Structure formats: C-alpha cells, structure tokens
Amino acid sequence: MIFMKKVITVTDAARNFADCVSRARYQNVTYILLKGGTPVARLVPDNEKVCTGRELASALNGARLPAQEARAWAKDLRDSRKSLKPVSDKWQ
C-alpha cells in the first residue's frame, strides 16, 4: 500500500476538511498541517496504525528470549533511555 504525504496550512485544511478526510480514507493521504510555517498536527488514514506503550508492554511480556539475549536487550533499553530527553509541553 502506498502512502502519500501532503503539507498544507491549517487554514487550507479547515476550508477543505471533508475533502482531506476523504483523501485520507480512500487515497491513503497523510496531511501535515502547518500553522505559521510550523508543523502542528497530522491527519492520517486510520490504517496507519501506531503501537501504544501498553500494547508494546503486553507483546514484550509474552516474549521468551534466551537469558543472554534478554540481558543484551535490557542493556540496550537502559542505554536508549539515557539518551532520551523529556518531551516539552508546548501547551503550557
């Protein structure tokens, strides 16, 4: 399945909202919405699924790794967490 991305302003999205929704649904178009030239939101087809943290935790809970792989995975996870920065809250 081919996904197409299109960048439009929030104003254009508001003026053509029904068309944008139809294109997202039937043509798999993802819209990146700009406000003042800055990306602020996306309108995506529903078939573009995202894995939530809860779903990931559930899947990992059922995984059975050999002890050496599990230790290596845990180390990679710890190292990755050290490099993460907290998300800033743009709405404050």
Biopython code that builds the backbone (N, CA, C, O; Angstrom):
import numpy as np
from Bio.PDB.StructureBuilder import StructureBuilder

atoms = [
    (1, "MET", "N", (0.838, -1.171, 0.000)),
    (1, "MET", "CA", (0.000, 0.000, 0.000)),
    (1, "MET", "C", (0.888, 1.241, 0.000)),
    (1, "MET", "O", (1.830, 1.323, 0.788)),
    (2, "ILE", "N", (0.608, 2.189, -0.855)),
    (2, "ILE", "CA", (1.403, 3.404, -0.974)),
    (2, "ILE", "C", (0.765, 4.507, -0.139)),
    (2, "ILE", "O", (-0.442, 4.738, -0.207)),
    (3, "PHE", "N", (1.598, 5.185, 0.653)),
    (3, "PHE", "CA", (1.138, 6.311, 1.437)),
    (3, "PHE", "C", (1.725, 7.577, 0.855)),
    (3, "PHE", "O", (2.907, 7.622, 0.512)),
    (4, "MET", "N", (0.902, 8.606, 0.743)),
    (4, "MET", "CA", (1.360, 9.876, 0.220)),
    (4, "MET", "C", (1.243, 10.921, 1.325)),
    (4, "MET", "O", (0.255, 10.944, 2.059)),
    (5, "LYS", "N", (2.254, 11.786, 1.445)),
    (5, "LYS", "CA", (2.202, 12.863, 2.422)),
    (5, "LYS", "C", (2.032, 14.178, 1.695)),
    (5, "LYS", "O", (2.645, 14.419, 0.655)),
    (6, "LYS", "N", (1.190, 15.024, 2.260)),
    (6, "LYS", "CA", (0.945, 16.330, 1.672)),
    (6, "LYS", "C", (0.983, 17.362, 2.797)),
    (6, "LYS", "O", (0.365, 17.173, 3.845)),
    (7, "VAL", "N", (1.711, 18.447, 2.573)),
    (7, "VAL", "CA", (1.834, 19.513, 3.560)),
    (7, "VAL", "C", (0.872, 20.638, 3.177)),
    (7, "VAL", "O", (0.925, 21.158, 2.063)),
    (8, "ILE", "N", (-0.016, 21.012, 4.121)),
    (8, "ILE", "CA", (-0.963, 22.097, 3.869)),
    (8, "ILE", "C", (-1.080, 22.947, 5.131)),
    (8, "ILE", "O", (-0.706, 22.517, 6.222)),
    (9, "THR", "N", (-1.597, 24.140, 4.965)),
    (9, "THR", "CA", (-1.803, 25.011, 6.120)),
    (9, "THR", "C", (-3.063, 24.580, 6.863)),
    (9, "THR", "O", (-3.927, 23.906, 6.301)),
    (10, "VAL", "N", (-3.158, 24.971, 8.120)),
    (10, "VAL", "CA", (-4.359, 24.693, 8.908)),
    (10, "VAL", "C", (-5.565, 25.364, 8.255)),
    (10, "VAL", "O", (-6.657, 24.795, 8.241)),
    (11, "THR", "N", (-5.377, 26.557, 7.721)),
    (11, "THR", "CA", (-6.463, 27.269, 7.047)),
    (11, "THR", "C", (-6.980, 26.475, 5.858)),
    (11, "THR", "O", (-8.191, 26.318, 5.698)),
    (12, "ASP", "N", (-6.066, 25.965, 5.012)),
    (12, "ASP", "CA", (-6.486, 25.149, 3.864)),
    (12, "ASP", "C", (-7.184, 23.874, 4.318)),
    (12, "ASP", "O", (-8.159, 23.442, 3.704)),
    (13, "ALA", "N", (-6.690, 23.280, 5.381)),
    (13, "ALA", "CA", (-7.327, 22.058, 5.900)),
    (13, "ALA", "C", (-8.743, 22.360, 6.382)),
    (13, "ALA", "O", (-9.664, 21.577, 6.148)),
    (14, "ALA", "N", (-8.915, 23.497, 7.057)),
    (14, "ALA", "CA", (-10.244, 23.863, 7.549)),
    (14, "ALA", "C", (-11.204, 24.128, 6.391)),
    (14, "ALA", "O", (-12.365, 23.724, 6.441)),
    (15, "ARG", "N", (-10.724, 24.803, 5.355)),
    (15, "ARG", "CA", (-11.570, 25.128, 4.195)),
    (15, "ARG", "C", (-11.948, 23.886, 3.392)),
    (15, "ARG", "O", (-12.995, 23.852, 2.745)),
    (16, "ASN", "N", (-11.093, 22.869, 3.437)),
    (16, "ASN", "CA", (-11.303, 21.664, 2.623)),
    (16, "ASN", "C", (-11.339, 20.408, 3.484)),
    (16, "ASN", "O", (-10.892, 19.343, 3.057)),
    (17, "PHE", "N", (-11.870, 20.535, 4.690)),
    (17, "PHE", "CA", (-11.776, 19.443, 5.650)),
    (17, "PHE", "C", (-12.394, 18.139, 5.133)),
    (17, "PHE", "O", (-11.766, 17.084, 5.225)),
    (18, "ALA", "N", (-13.608, 18.197, 4.596)),
    (18, "ALA", "CA", (-14.274, 16.976, 4.124)),
    (18, "ALA", "C", (-13.461, 16.310, 3.017)),
    (18, "ALA", "O", (-13.353, 15.085, 2.982)),
    (19, "ASP", "N", (-12.889, 17.105, 2.114)),
    (19, "ASP", "CA", (-12.061, 16.559, 1.044)),
    (19, "ASP", "C", (-10.800, 15.909, 1.617)),
    (19, "ASP", "O", (-10.401, 14.831, 1.177)),
    (20, "CYS", "N", (-10.178, 16.560, 2.594)),
    (20, "CYS", "CA", (-8.971, 15.997, 3.217)),
    (20, "CYS", "C", (-9.282, 14.658, 3.877)),
    (20, "CYS", "O", (-8.520, 13.700, 3.742)),
    (21, "VAL", "N", (-10.398, 14.597, 4.587)),
    (21, "VAL", "CA", (-10.788, 13.349, 5.253)),
    (21, "VAL", "C", (-11.041, 12.251, 4.219)),
    (21, "VAL", "O", (-10.618, 11.111, 4.408)),
    (22, "SER", "N", (-11.726, 12.592, 3.134)),
    (22, "SER", "CA", (-11.995, 11.600, 2.085)),
    (22, "SER", "C", (-10.700, 11.101, 1.456)),
    (22, "SER", "O", (-10.545, 9.901, 1.230)),
    (23, "ARG", "N", (-9.763, 12.015, 1.170)),
    (23, "ARG", "CA", (-8.493, 11.606, 0.573)),
    (23, "ARG", "C", (-7.675, 10.751, 1.554)),
    (23, "ARG", "O", (-7.012, 9.798, 1.146)),
    (24, "ALA", "N", (-7.727, 11.095, 2.840)),
    (24, "ALA", "CA", (-7.022, 10.290, 3.834)),
    (24, "ALA", "C", (-7.595, 8.877, 3.851)),
    (24, "ALA", "O", (-6.854, 7.896, 3.917)),
    (25, "ARG", "N", (-8.905, 8.786, 3.790)),
    (25, "ARG", "CA", (-9.555, 7.473, 3.862)),
    (25, "ARG", "C", (-9.378, 6.643, 2.591)),
    (25, "ARG", "O", (-8.993, 5.476, 2.654)),
    (26, "TYR", "N", (-9.659, 7.249, 1.444)),
    (26, "TYR", "CA", (-9.710, 6.469, 0.214)),
    (26, "TYR", "C", (-8.408, 6.453, -0.592)),
    (26, "TYR", "O", (-8.179, 5.537, -1.382)),
    (27, "GLN", "N", (-7.553, 7.468, -0.394)),
    (27, "GLN", "CA", (-6.319, 7.535, -1.170)),
    (27, "GLN", "C", (-5.075, 7.404, -0.295)),
    (27, "GLN", "O", (-3.953, 7.541, -0.782)),
    (28, "ASN", "N", (-5.273, 7.140, 0.997)),
    (28, "ASN", "CA", (-4.167, 6.969, 1.950)),
    (28, "ASN", "C", (-3.231, 8.174, 1.988)),
    (28, "ASN", "O", (-2.012, 8.021, 2.052)),
    (29, "VAL", "N", (-3.809, 9.367, 1.949)),
    (29, "VAL", "CA", (-3.017, 10.595, 2.021)),
    (29, "VAL", "C", (-2.884, 10.999, 3.481)),
    (29, "VAL", "O", (-3.870, 11.044, 4.217)),
    (30, "THR", "N", (-1.656, 11.292, 3.893)),
    (30, "THR", "CA", (-1.397, 11.842, 5.218)),
    (30, "THR", "C", (-1.137, 13.328, 5.053)),
    (30, "THR", "O", (-0.294, 13.729, 4.250)),
    (31, "TYR", "N", (-1.853, 14.143, 5.805)),
    (31, "TYR", "CA", (-1.678, 15.590, 5.736)),
    (31, "TYR", "C", (-0.856, 16.065, 6.929)),
    (31, "TYR", "O", (-1.153, 15.724, 8.074)),
    (32, "ILE", "N", (0.171, 16.849, 6.653)),
    (32, "ILE", "CA", (0.943, 17.532, 7.685)),
    (32, "ILE", "C", (0.389, 18.952, 7.719)),
    (32, "ILE", "O", (0.443, 19.660, 6.714)),
    (33, "LEU", "N", (-0.141, 19.373, 8.859)),
    (33, "LEU", "CA", (-0.780, 20.681, 8.970)),
    (33, "LEU", "C", (0.193, 21.702, 9.547)),
    (33, "LEU", "O", (0.808, 21.476, 10.589)),
    (34, "LEU", "N", (0.322, 22.837, 8.846)),
    (34, "LEU", "CA", (1.228, 23.904, 9.263)),
    (34, "LEU", "C", (0.457, 25.097, 9.792)),
    (34, "LEU", "O", (-0.589, 25.471, 9.262)),
    (35, "LYS", "N", (0.990, 25.678, 10.834)),
    (35, "LYS", "CA", (0.452, 26.942, 11.356)),
    (35, "LYS", "C", (1.646, 27.870, 11.502)),
    (35, "LYS", "O", (2.566, 27.591, 12.272)),
    (36, "GLY", "N", (1.632, 28.958, 10.773)),
    (36, "GLY", "CA", (2.768, 29.869, 10.793)),
    (36, "GLY", "C", (4.037, 29.221, 10.264)),
    (36, "GLY", "O", (5.141, 29.568, 10.683)),
    (37, "GLY", "N", (3.876, 28.278, 9.341)),
    (37, "GLY", "CA", (5.028, 27.605, 8.756)),
    (37, "GLY", "C", (5.602, 26.467, 9.581)),
    (37, "GLY", "O", (6.569, 25.829, 9.165)),
    (38, "THR", "N", (5.018, 26.202, 10.748)),
    (38, "THR", "CA", (5.497, 25.154, 11.645)),
    (38, "THR", "C", (4.508, 23.992, 11.674)),
    (38, "THR", "O", (3.307, 24.216, 11.828)),
    (39, "PRO", "N", (4.988, 22.748, 11.530)),
    (39, "PRO", "CA", (4.080, 21.594, 11.633)),
    (39, "PRO", "C", (3.472, 21.519, 13.038)),
    (39, "PRO", "O", (4.184, 21.557, 14.041)),
    (40, "VAL", "N", (2.137, 21.411, 13.085)),
    (40, "VAL", "CA", (1.455, 21.364, 14.378)),
    (40, "VAL", "C", (0.590, 20.125, 14.555)),
    (40, "VAL", "O", (0.252, 19.766, 15.683)),
    (41, "ALA", "N", (0.222, 19.458, 13.445)),
    (41, "ALA", "CA", (-0.667, 18.301, 13.561)),
    (41, "ALA", "C", (-0.591, 17.479, 12.276)),
    (41, "ALA", "O", (-0.054, 17.915, 11.258)),
    (42, "ARG", "N", (-1.151, 16.265, 12.366)),
    (42, "ARG", "CA", (-1.250, 15.397, 11.190)),
    (42, "ARG", "C", (-2.666, 14.855, 11.096)),
    (42, "ARG", "O", (-3.312, 14.592, 12.110)),
    (43, "LEU", "N", (-3.133, 14.694, 9.887)),
    (43, "LEU", "CA", (-4.374, 13.991, 9.606)),
    (43, "LEU", "C", (-3.948, 12.746, 8.851)),
    (43, "LEU", "O", (-3.425, 12.841, 7.741)),
    (44, "VAL", "N", (-4.168, 11.576, 9.444)),
    (44, "VAL", "CA", (-3.651, 10.335, 8.868)),
    (44, "VAL", "C", (-4.780, 9.342, 8.610)),
    (44, "VAL", "O", (-5.802, 9.360, 9.295)),
    (45, "PRO", "N", (-4.584, 8.467, 7.608)),
    (45, "PRO", "CA", (-5.565, 7.401, 7.391)),
    (45, "PRO", "C", (-5.614, 6.485, 8.617)),
    (45, "PRO", "O", (-4.606, 6.299, 9.299)),
    (46, "ASP", "N", (-6.762, 5.928, 8.883)),
    (46, "ASP", "CA", (-6.905, 5.069, 10.056)),
    (46, "ASP", "C", (-6.096, 3.790, 9.930)),
    (46, "ASP", "O", (-5.812, 3.150, 10.942)),
    (47, "ASN", "N", (-5.719, 3.400, 8.727)),
    (47, "ASN", "CA", (-4.951, 2.173, 8.569)),
    (47, "ASN", "C", (-3.473, 2.374, 8.865)),
    (47, "ASN", "O", (-2.692, 1.427, 8.778)),
    (48, "GLU", "N", (-3.080, 3.594, 9.215)),
    (48, "GLU", "CA", (-1.700, 3.878, 9.615)),
    (48, "GLU", "C", (-1.645, 3.704, 11.141)),
    (48, "GLU", "O", (-1.707, 4.680, 11.889)),
    (49, "LYS", "N", (-1.528, 2.466, 11.582)),
    (49, "LYS", "CA", (-1.623, 2.128, 13.000)),
    (49, "LYS", "C", (-0.361, 2.497, 13.768)),
    (49, "LYS", "O", (0.743, 2.516, 13.223)),
    (50, "VAL", "N", (-0.555, 2.784, 15.034)),
    (50, "VAL", "CA", (0.538, 3.118, 15.938)),
    (50, "VAL", "C", (0.461, 2.167, 17.121)),
    (50, "VAL", "O", (-0.624, 1.895, 17.635)),
    (51, "CYS", "N", (1.584, 1.674, 17.545)),
    (51, "CYS", "CA", (1.645, 0.785, 18.699)),
    (51, "CYS", "C", (1.751, 1.640, 19.963)),
    (51, "CYS", "O", (2.661, 2.460, 20.089)),
    (52, "THR", "N", (0.828, 1.446, 20.889)),
    (52, "THR", "CA", (0.893, 2.188, 22.144)),
    (52, "THR", "C", (1.886, 1.520, 23.090)),
    (52, "THR", "O", (2.249, 0.360, 22.898)),
    (53, "GLY", "N", (2.315, 2.242, 24.091)),
    (53, "GLY", "CA", (3.218, 1.683, 25.088)),
    (53, "GLY", "C", (2.617, 0.471, 25.773)),
    (53, "GLY", "O", (3.314, -0.504, 26.052)),
    (54, "ARG", "N", (1.330, 0.532, 26.042)),
    (54, "ARG", "CA", (0.636, -0.590, 26.690)),
    (54, "ARG", "C", (0.655, -1.826, 25.798)),
    (54, "ARG", "O", (0.872, -2.936, 26.284)),
    (55, "GLU", "N", (0.428, -1.643, 24.489)),
    (55, "GLU", "CA", (0.452, -2.767, 23.558)),
    (55, "GLU", "C", (1.858, -3.358, 23.447)),
    (55, "GLU", "O", (2.025, -4.576, 23.380)),
    (56, "LEU", "N", (2.860, -2.489, 23.427)),
    (56, "LEU", "CA", (4.244, -2.956, 23.368)),
    (56, "LEU", "C", (4.594, -3.756, 24.624)),
    (56, "LEU", "O", (5.198, -4.825, 24.541)),
    (57, "ALA", "N", (4.211, -3.229, 25.780)),
    (57, "ALA", "CA", (4.495, -3.932, 27.034)),
    (57, "ALA", "C", (3.823, -5.301, 27.055)),
    (57, "ALA", "O", (4.404, -6.282, 27.520)),
    (58, "SER", "N", (2.603, -5.357, 26.552)),
    (58, "SER", "CA", (1.889, -6.640, 26.505)),
    (58, "SER", "C", (2.595, -7.631, 25.583)),
    (58, "SER", "O", (2.741, -8.805, 25.923)),
    (59, "ALA", "N", (3.030, -7.161, 24.423)),
    (59, "ALA", "CA", (3.734, -8.038, 23.485)),
    (59, "ALA", "C", (5.061, -8.506, 24.067)),
    (59, "ALA", "O", (5.422, -9.675, 23.932)),
    (60, "LEU", "N", (5.784, -7.604, 24.709)),
    (60, "LEU", "CA", (7.072, -7.978, 25.293)),
    (60, "LEU", "C", (6.903, -8.932, 26.466)),
    (60, "LEU", "O", (7.758, -9.784, 26.705)),
    (61, "ASN", "N", (5.812, -8.790, 27.190)),
    (61, "ASN", "CA", (5.549, -9.664, 28.329)),
    (61, "ASN", "C", (5.428, -11.123, 27.881)),
    (61, "ASN", "O", (5.789, -12.041, 28.618)),
    (62, "GLY", "N", (4.916, -11.323, 26.665)),
    (62, "GLY", "CA", (4.749, -12.689, 26.159)),
    (62, "GLY", "C", (5.976, -13.228, 25.439)),
    (62, "GLY", "O", (6.008, -14.400, 25.065)),
    (63, "ALA", "N", (6.988, -12.385, 25.241)),
    (63, "ALA", "CA", (8.190, -12.817, 24.509)),
    (63, "ALA", "C", (9.072, -13.680, 25.414)),
    (63, "ALA", "O", (9.231, -13.404, 26.603)),
    (64, "ARG", "N", (9.626, -14.709, 24.829)),
    (64, "ARG", "CA", (10.528, -15.593, 25.561)),
    (64, "ARG", "C", (11.888, -15.536, 24.896)),
    (64, "ARG", "O", (12.091, -16.135, 23.840)),
    (65, "LEU", "N", (12.821, -14.820, 25.507)),
    (65, "LEU", "CA", (14.170, -14.701, 24.962)),
    (65, "LEU", "C", (15.138, -15.539, 25.781)),
    (65, "LEU", "O", (14.955, -15.700, 26.988)),
    (66, "PRO", "N", (16.164, -16.072, 25.133)),
    (66, "PRO", "CA", (17.222, -16.722, 25.900)),
    (66, "PRO", "C", (17.848, -15.695, 26.850)),
    (66, "PRO", "O", (17.843, -14.499, 26.559)),
    (67, "ALA", "N", (18.380, -16.153, 27.970)),
    (67, "ALA", "CA", (18.883, -15.257, 29.018)),
    (67, "ALA", "C", (19.895, -14.246, 28.487)),
    (67, "ALA", "O", (19.834, -13.073, 28.853)),
    (68, "GLN", "N", (20.805, -14.665, 27.649)),
    (68, "GLN", "CA", (21.833, -13.754, 27.123)),
    (68, "GLN", "C", (21.203, -12.654, 26.262)),
    (68, "GLN", "O", (21.596, -11.492, 26.363)),
    (69, "GLU", "N", (20.223, -13.012, 25.412)),
    (69, "GLU", "CA", (19.546, -12.016, 24.582)),
    (69, "GLU", "C", (18.719, -11.068, 25.439)),
    (69, "GLU", "O", (18.663, -9.869, 25.163)),
    (70, "ALA", "N", (18.077, -11.596, 26.475)),
    (70, "ALA", "CA", (17.273, -10.761, 27.363)),
    (70, "ALA", "C", (18.148, -9.733, 28.076)),
    (70, "ALA", "O", (17.758, -8.573, 28.210)),
    (71, "ARG", "N", (19.335, -10.154, 28.536)),
    (71, "ARG", "CA", (20.261, -9.208, 29.193)),
    (71, "ARG", "C", (20.743, -8.140, 28.208)),
    (71, "ARG", "O", (20.815, -6.960, 28.553)),
    (72, "ALA", "N", (21.072, -8.558, 26.983)),
    (72, "ALA", "CA", (21.527, -7.603, 25.967)),
    (72, "ALA", "C", (20.413, -6.617, 25.631)),
    (72, "ALA", "O", (20.667, -5.423, 25.475)),
    (73, "TRP", "N", (19.187, -7.108, 25.519)),
    (73, "TRP", "CA", (18.050, -6.242, 25.224)),
    (73, "TRP", "C", (17.832, -5.246, 26.361)),
    (73, "TRP", "O", (17.610, -4.061, 26.113)),
    (74, "ALA", "N", (17.894, -5.718, 27.600)),
    (74, "ALA", "CA", (17.706, -4.834, 28.759)),
    (74, "ALA", "C", (18.786, -3.757, 28.803)),
    (74, "ALA", "O", (18.499, -2.606, 29.134)),
    (75, "LYS", "N", (20.023, -4.121, 28.473)),
    (75, "LYS", "CA", (21.107, -3.136, 28.442)),
    (75, "LYS", "C", (20.855, -2.095, 27.356)),
    (75, "LYS", "O", (21.028, -0.899, 27.590)),
    (76, "ASP", "N", (20.448, -2.545, 26.168)),
    (76, "ASP", "CA", (20.127, -1.608, 25.077)),
    (76, "ASP", "C", (19.005, -0.654, 25.487)),
    (76, "ASP", "O", (19.052, 0.537, 25.182)),
    (77, "LEU", "N", (18.006, -1.182, 26.173)),
    (77, "LEU", "CA", (16.896, -0.354, 26.628)),
    (77, "LEU", "C", (17.371, 0.693, 27.628)),
    (77, "LEU", "O", (16.991, 1.860, 27.527)),
    (78, "ARG", "N", (18.196, 0.293, 28.591)),
    (78, "ARG", "CA", (18.736, 1.250, 29.574)),
    (78, "ARG", "C", (19.550, 2.332, 28.881)),
    (78, "ARG", "O", (19.400, 3.517, 29.181)),
    (79, "ASP", "N", (20.417, 1.922, 27.950)),
    (79, "ASP", "CA", (21.246, 2.886, 27.219)),
    (79, "ASP", "C", (20.383, 3.850, 26.407)),
    (79, "ASP", "O", (20.673, 5.045, 26.349)),
    (80, "SER", "N", (19.335, 3.340, 25.788)),
    (80, "SER", "CA", (18.442, 4.192, 24.996)),
    (80, "SER", "C", (17.715, 5.192, 25.880)),
    (80, "SER", "O", (17.572, 6.357, 25.507)),
    (81, "ARG", "N", (17.259, 4.758, 27.036)),
    (81, "ARG", "CA", (16.545, 5.659, 27.944)),
    (81, "ARG", "C", (17.426, 6.804, 28.414)),
    (81, "ARG", "O", (16.941, 7.914, 28.636)),
    (82, "LYS", "N", (18.724, 6.541, 28.569)),
    (82, "LYS", "CA", (19.649, 7.602, 28.993)),
    (82, "LYS", "C", (19.739, 8.712, 27.951)),
    (82, "LYS", "O", (19.946, 9.876, 28.292)),
    (83, "SER", "N", (19.582, 8.348, 26.677)),
    (83, "SER", "CA", (19.722, 9.345, 25.608)),
    (83, "SER", "C", (18.424, 10.098, 25.326)),
    (83, "SER", "O", (18.433, 11.085, 24.590)),
    (84, "LEU", "N", (17.312, 9.648, 25.898)),
    (84, "LEU", "CA", (16.033, 10.317, 25.668)),
    (84, "LEU", "C", (15.935, 11.608, 26.468)),
    (84, "LEU", "O", (16.441, 11.703, 27.586)),
    (85, "LYS", "N", (15.284, 12.588, 25.885)),
    (85, "LYS", "CA", (15.024, 13.850, 26.566)),
    (85, "LYS", "C", (13.533, 13.940, 26.835)),
    (85, "LYS", "O", (12.734, 13.457, 26.033)),
    (86, "PRO", "N", (13.143, 14.550, 27.950)),
    (86, "PRO", "CA", (11.711, 14.673, 28.219)),
    (86, "PRO", "C", (11.036, 15.524, 27.133)),
    (86, "PRO", "O", (11.630, 16.460, 26.599)),
    (87, "VAL", "N", (9.809, 15.182, 26.828)),
    (87, "VAL", "CA", (9.038, 15.935, 25.846)),
    (87, "VAL", "C", (8.607, 17.249, 26.469)),
    (87, "VAL", "O", (8.065, 17.275, 27.573)),
    (88, "SER", "N", (8.847, 18.326, 25.765)),
    (88, "SER", "CA", (8.412, 19.620, 26.290)),
    (88, "SER", "C", (6.933, 19.791, 26.017)),
    (88, "SER", "O", (6.431, 19.387, 24.968)),
    (89, "ASP", "N", (6.250, 20.382, 26.954)),
    (89, "ASP", "CA", (4.811, 20.612, 26.812)),
    (89, "ASP", "C", (4.599, 21.955, 26.142)),
    (89, "ASP", "O", (4.755, 23.001, 26.772)),
    (90, "LYS", "N", (4.235, 21.927, 24.836)),
    (90, "LYS", "CA", (4.038, 23.160, 24.084)),
    (90, "LYS", "C", (2.823, 23.942, 24.557)),
    (90, "LYS", "O", (2.667, 25.110, 24.198)),
    (91, "TRP", "N", (1.959, 23.322, 25.356)),
    (91, "TRP", "CA", (0.695, 23.954, 25.704)),
    (91, "TRP", "C", (0.757, 24.699, 27.024)),
    (91, "TRP", "O", (-0.255, 25.254, 27.451)),
    (92, "GLN", "N", (1.888, 24.733, 27.676)),
    (92, "GLN", "CA", (1.991, 25.461, 28.951)),
    (92, "GLN", "C", (2.281, 26.897, 28.731)),
    (92, "GLN", "O", (2.401, 27.658, 29.691)),
]
sb = StructureBuilder()
sb.init_structure("model")
sb.init_model(0)
sb.init_chain("A")
sb.init_seg("    ")
for serial, (resi, resn, name, xyz) in enumerate(atoms, 1):
    if name == "N":
        sb.init_residue(resn, " ", resi, " ")
    sb.init_atom(name, np.array(xyz, "f"), 0.0, 1.0, " ", f" {name:<3s}", serial, name[0])
structure = sb.get_structure()
